[in-house]
Each structure stands twice: as structure tokens, then as C-alpha cells.
Amino acid sequence: MRRLLINALVSAAVLAPTLASAATPEEFYKGKPMTLIMSADAGGGYASYANAFAPYLSKHIPGNPRITVQYMPGAGGLRAINYLYNNAPKDGSVIGMVHSSVPYAPLYGLQAARFDPRKFGWLGSLDESMGICISWSTSGIRTWQDMMSKGLVVGSSGAGSQMETMPMMLNKLFGSKNRVISGYKGGNDVYLAMERGEVQGRCGSLVSSINSTRPDWFPQKKIVVPITIALERNPQFPDVPAVAEFAKDEQTKHVLELVLSPMAMDRPYLTPPGVPADRFQVLRTAFHAAVNDPGFLADAKKQRLEVHEVTGEKVEQILAHAFTMPPEVVKAANEAMGGAGGGG
């Protein structure tokens, strides 16, 4: 009898993971806490999007799990994405929202990147964005010519951050004289540094974060946009040149295409690799439904959050295309960003 009892207990222990994985997505998520890992810090544009979106994502996941946002900034966004790839549970209870340039880190050979972005489960992105540089209105830097002759002193969260790679890319490809001050915890701290006069500006995908966290900056002309880091001029800033207008040859244009491709998948959501297929499909479907939920769109409008859905399939295509770029283009792009491509 004792041996039969032991055998029964052993069998139950062996079968437990199988039974858990056999649960339907609704059974799995009902009453299940979920965690949304953020590669940004609290208080910035990414946090605004995450907190606005999380309740609607929960609404469209069968079982309506409660989603808690966990901030994990550091290493230009690599800390969060490395955690998601190597340490996070792979059962669908943990998802992430990372800076769009971070998945490119392995392409550029960053040693701290311990992941393959093509193995993540991409749910989609909340926006398409464009890059800009901004300067404080009293800084004396108002035009592209000013950046070429005097340079812009910008803040950054560290090597690999878009706040650092973008101004360095402008220096390398076009000869501007920008200077980067690193060490800030995140983008919100750089905005505070601008207000204090510690730095003159910042570069990156900034329009949405400024509209949501500093809604008075554009209307009150507290900041100036000397250049858009884009292939074409943007209707929001029709009088501001796109940096591609100054590209001297086709190689430079190809490098710009690669450097700027993360902006086509801004604020992406992902799962760790290995999430059960049925749960992943439920999450991807829920993402699409939540992005298009009238309630979310109304809340986003109130908070001045730009929303332009990029599907998970499209994110996969963008990354796949980037990882098939010719080695000489990848090398030139990485060199243009100071050897630190693929940060947030």
C-alpha cells in the first residue's frame, strides 16, 4: 500500500506540469496576476502608454488577469530585454514593452545583448514614430546649421540609448558637433535636466512622450526642433528639414534606413520565447483588440498619446529585414552610432 501511495504521488508530480499546460488560456489567466516589464523608468512617455494600455489589454485577455507594471530601466534598455529572454517565466504570465531600438543590439554585436530578437513572441507596437532633436528655446540652437556649427549638448541614459546613438549618428554621417552627457536614469530625467539648464536638448523618438508628459512645451514654444531624424519631412513640422535631405550618397541613405527602422515599430510589446502557442495567440489577439478599443483610444487622446497600431506580424517583418541587411551597411550604421547601436 505504501509503495502504491508513493507511486501515485510521483505520478501526480510528473503530470502536474502537463495538466497546467493543458489548461485553456481562460482557465490559466482567470485570477492570474500578470507582469508587464518595462525597459523605461516611471514618469516618462513609455510609462504613460503602459499605464493607459494595461487595463484594456487585461479586458481583452480571457480571464481578465490583473496586469502590474514593473519598471526595469538600465543599460539603455538591455536589462529588461535580457531578463525577458533569459529569466522571465515562459508561461504567458510575463510580457514586456521595450524601446524599439533595443531588439537590434545583437545585430550590432553588443556584447551585453544576450538574446535573439527573432525568438521573442511579438504582440505588436502601439505607434509609429519619427526621430527629432529638440533644444531648449534659450539654448541658442535653433536650426540644423546651428547644430553643424556649434553642436547641441544633449542628455542620455547611457551607451546604446537612442538618446546617445542618434546625436552621434548625426555627427558621424553629417559632421554636426553634438555633445552627449550620459548618466541620466531615463528620458524624464533628461527633460528635467533641460529645464534646469544642465543640457540643451535631447534626440530620439520624442513627440509622443513630450505631448503626454510636457504638453505645454510645443504650444508655448519652450523647445525648438532644429532637425527631424527621418527619411522625409513630417507634416507636424513642415518647415523643419529631414536629415535624409542632406545625405551625400546612396550608402548614407541605406545606413539611415537601417538606423531609423526601429521607429516603424515604436513601443513594441513582446513575450519571452517559448510561451505556449495558444496563450501567445490569445495575447496577440488581445493586443489587437485593446489597441482598437474605443475606450483606450479615447483615454489615449485625453492623455495626448499617439496611437498607430503596428501588428505583431509587421514587427516580425521589420526585424527580419534588418537582420538581412548587407554586413557593410550594418557595420556603417553601427559605426555611425558610435558602436552602440541597439539601445533604448
N, C-alpha and C positions, 0 to 999 in steps of 0.2 A: 504493500500500500504506500509506504513511504517513497519507494522508488517511482511509483506511478505519479505521486504528487510532485516530486522533483521534475520528472519528465514533463508534466503538464505546465509547470512554472517556466521551465526552459523554453518550451514551445510557445508559450504566451509572449515571452520576452523577444523571441525571434520574430514572431508575427506582428508585434506591436508597430514597428516602423511601416510594415506593409499595409496594415489596416489604416494607419494615419494617412499614408499617401493615397489610399483608396478612397478617402473621404471626398465628397463632392466639394467644389470650390465654396459653395454656400455654407456647407457644414464646416469647412475649415475656417472660413472668415467670420462666421457668426460668433460675436463676443470676443473675437481675437484682436488684441492690440497690434497695430502696425506702426512701423517707424519709417519716417522719411528722413534720410540722411542728406544733409546739405553741405556742399563744399564751400559755402559762404558763411559769413557771420550774421548775427542778428542785427536788424536795424537798416539793412540795405535793400536794394531793389529785389534781389533774389528772395529775401525773407518775405517781402510784401507779396510776391507771387505765390510762394509756398503756403503762406497762411490763408490767403484768399482761396486757393485752389483745393487745399486738403479736404475741407468739408464736402465739396462737390464730388471729388474723387471717391470718398467714402460712400456717398449717397448712391453711386452707380456701381459699386462693388457688391455682389450678392452677399448678404450677411451684414453689410454696413459696418465694417470694423472701424474702430476709433484710430485715427492717424495722428501720431505725435511727431512734431518736427524736432529733429536733433541736429544742432549746428556742429559741423566738424571742419572749420576752416584750417588752413595750413598748407605750406609748401605749394602755393599757387594753385590749390585745388587737388593736388595729388594725394593728400592724406585721406580724403573722403573716398576717392575712386579706388585707391588701393585697398581700403577697408572693404568696400563693397565687393571687390573681386576676390579677395583672399580670406576674409574673416567673417563677413556677414552671413547670417543664416540664409540658406538657399531654398527655403520652403515657400517663398512668396510673402513672408511677413515683413520683409525689409525691402524698401525701394530707395532710389536716390534721385536727387536733382543736382546736376553738376554744371560747372562752367563749360560752355560749348567747346572751348579750345582744349580742355584737359584730355579728351579721348585721343588727341593727336600726339600726345607725348611719346608713345612708343615709336611712332613713325619717325620722329626726330631724334630718336636714340637717347632720350633722357634716362639715365641710369636709375633714377628713383621711381620710374614708372614700372610697376610690377603687375601688368595686366595686358590683355589683348582686347581692345575695344570691340572687335568683331564677335566676341563670345558673350557679351552682355545681351540682355533682352531689352531692346529699345522700345519704349512705350510711345514715344512721340515728344515733340517740343511745343512749348507754349507760344513761341514767337519766332519771327524772322527779324533780324536787326541789321543795323548798319553801324560801322565804326565812325567815331568822331573824336577830335581833340577839342577840349574846352579850355578856356583861360578865364581867370577872374577878370572882371571888367577893368580893374585898376592896374593890371599887371603890365600893360604896355604891349602885350602880344595880341594882336587883333586880326592879322592876316597870315596867309601862307608865306608871304615874303618876310614877315617878322620872324616866323619860325626858321626860315632859311638863314636869315642874317644874325638874329640874336638867340634863337632857340627858346624852347619852353621848358621850365622846370616843373616836372610832373611827379606826383606821388605814386607809389606802387606797394603792393603787398609782398613782393619778392620775385626772385628769378622764376621765369616761366609764366608769371601772371601776364594777362593781356595788357594790364596797365604798364607793364615794362616792355613786353615784346613789340607792341605797336609803335611807341615812340622810337625805339631802337631800329625797327624796320625802316621808319621814315629817314632816320639818319643814314643808314646803310645804302638804301636804294636811291635816295634823292638828295642826300647831302645836307639835310637840316641839322641844327645844332642843339637838339633837345638834350636835357639832362634829367636823369631819373634819381629820385630819392626813395630808396626802398625801406622796408621795415614796418610799414603800417599793417595793422591787423587785417584790414579789409577795405573795400571801396568806401564804405561810410566814413571810416576814419580819414580817408584821403579828402573827402568832401569837407570834413571838419577842419582839416589842415589848410585847405584852400580858404575857408572862412577866417582862419586865424592868421593867414598870410605866410604860413610855413612853406607852401609850394604855390606855384602859379596856376596849375591845372592838372588835368588827367586825360588820358586817352583810353579808348575802348568802346564797347557797346553800351552807351550811357543814356540814350534818350529816355528809355522806359524807366530806368532807375531814378533819373532826375525828376521826371514827371510825377513819380509816385512818392519820392521821399523829399524832394525840394521843389514843390510845384510852383513856387514864386520865382525861381531862378530865370527861366526863359521869359515869362511875361514882363518881369521887372528889369530885364537885361542886366542881371547880375553877372552873367557869363557871356562869353563870346565864342563862336565856333569858327576858328580860322580855316579848318580843313575837314572834309569828310573822308574817312578811310574806306573808300568804296570804288567800284568799277565805273559807276555812273553817278551823276548828280541826283540828289534826293529832293523830291517836291517840298519837303518840310524846310529845306534850306536851299532854295533855288539859286541864290547868289553866291553860295559857297562852292568852290571847286571841289571835284572829286580827285583824289590823289592820282588815279589812273590817267588823268589828263596830262600828267607830267611824266608818264612812263616813256623811257627813251627808246625801248626796243621790245620785240615780242617776248624775249626771255623774261624781261621785267614784268610784263603783263601776265605771263604764266605763273610767275612766283606770286604775284598779287592774288591771282585766282586761288591758289592753294592757301595762302595766308588768310584770306578772307572767307574761305568756305565754311568755317565754324559759325559764321554769322547767319548762315542759312538754316541753322538748327539751334537757335538760341533758347536757353533754358530747357535742356532736354531732361526727360525722366527715363530711368532705366531700372532693371532688376539685375541682381547678381546672376552670373551664369549658372545653369543647372536647375532653375526653377521649373517644377513640373509643367508640362506643356499646357494642360487645361487651365491651371491657375494663371500662367502667363497670358494666355489668350483672353481670359476674363479681365485681367488688369489692363491689357491693351484696349479692349473694347470699352472698359470703364473710362479710360483716359479720353478716348474719342468722345464719348457721351458727355463727360464732365466739361471738356473744353467748349463744347457747343451748348451746354446747359444755359438757358436764358437767365437763370439766376446768377450763375457765375459771370456771364458777360455783363450783366447789369452791375454787379459788385465791382468787376474789373474797371468798368467805365467810371464808376464813382471814385475809385482809387487811382485813376489815370494810368491804368496798366494796359499796355498794348497787347493784344492777343491776336495771333495769326497762326492757326494750328499747322504744325508740320507732322505728318503721320510717322509712326514708327518705321514703316517701310521706307519712307523717304529718308529718314535719318540713316538707316542702314545703307541706302544707295550713296548718300553723300560721303560716308566714311569709306565705303568700298572703293569709290572713285579716287578719293585722296590717297588710299594705300596702293593704288596702281599708278600713281604719278611717276614719271621718269626720275631716276636717282639724282640726276643733275639738278632738276627742279626742286626736289626735296632738300638737297644739300644747300642750294642757294637760298631757299626760303628759311631754313634753319639758321644759316649764317646771317641773313638779314635781320633775324630776331635775336641775334646775339648768342646763338647756340642754346636757347632756352625755349624753343617752340613747344607748345602743348601745355600751357598753364592757363589758369583761370583769370 
